[in-house]
Amino acid sequence: MARAFCIPGIIFLLCATVLSFLVSISLPFLPALDVARTHLPGQAIVNGQPVTELRVGVWAPCTYSPSGDRICATSHHGYSISISNVNKDSGVVIGGGWTRGLAIHPVATAVTFIALLLSFSTHVTVTLLASLVSFLAALLTLIAFACDIALYAFLKHKAKEVNDIRANTNTAPGFWLTFVALILTLLAGCTVCFGRRKDRMANASAYPMTEKKTPFWQRFRRNRV
């Protein structure tokens, strides 16, 4: 019965692992799962190319030309982005320090996957370890989500500083998938932990009573021969 109580935790961890894995791949491999995207209706120059939209992911930025062609930079850790107007008299640079923290996403994915594997065990100690690892995965996912928020806020702020491009920056699907993965790992840690506690309670109540208590008034009765 207690094991059935842990099944939702396994489902939560499975969903969190899948979502976190998809976000970890991100751009340039999954163009739809970027962290933030900036629409540039006034047209701008991003990394030397005229574009109308910029998308930033974990490993690379991708831009869309006025004709609709997608151009992605070479994937690497800690990339930088330069944005300027067409006349190149106003521009900003998003340094690698703002994108380097996105590499925490695959680390969080790996820890979530380890928690998922541990949650299949019926051993009490391993179940406790699965709960602890789930909370560790939640912490790492929280850090990754904080990096996403920081990058989104900084990109939105800096893009507005460029003249004549009318930048409009919004959060993207990868941003919200990370948030959902964070909630799922927290729920999984709590569910697995409660399932372990229920299992211990069930085992404790399974032991039979070895001593029968004598009522108080019978202690003063004289034994009959």
Beta strands, then each sheet from edge to edge (+ up, - down):
strand 1: 36-46
strand 2: 49-56
strand 3: 61-64
strand 4: 70-72
strand 5: 81-84
strand 6: 91-94
strand 7: 168-171
sheet 1: 4+ 3- 2+ 1- 5+ 6-
sheet 2: 4+ 3- 2+ 1- 7+
end
